[in-house]
Amino acid sequence: MCDRKLKISLLNLGTKMPQEYDPSIRLNQYGQVDADYYVQKAHDARSEAMAEMLQAVKAWIKTKVTFERIPTQQTLFGH
């Protein structure tokens, strides 16, 4: 009973899917999935995410920590 409802709902979803959706998979010279390409894309995405996180951490640290200049003895005692 539950499987039948699932099949019917999946069929209904298929009719509402936009037509411009084009899933394409990059293939290598042998007709296999180009794993090197997708590994590089994943590496680039991780690098970009890490850079964004580091920038956020840097901005957060700047709001929490202040570096005030300590007066020198010359300014304090006038020597």
Secondary structure, 3 states (H helix, E strand, C coil): CHHHHHHHHHHHHHHHCCCCCCCCCCECCCCCECHHHHHHHHHHHHHHHHHHHHHHHHHHHHHHCCCCCCCCHHHHHCC
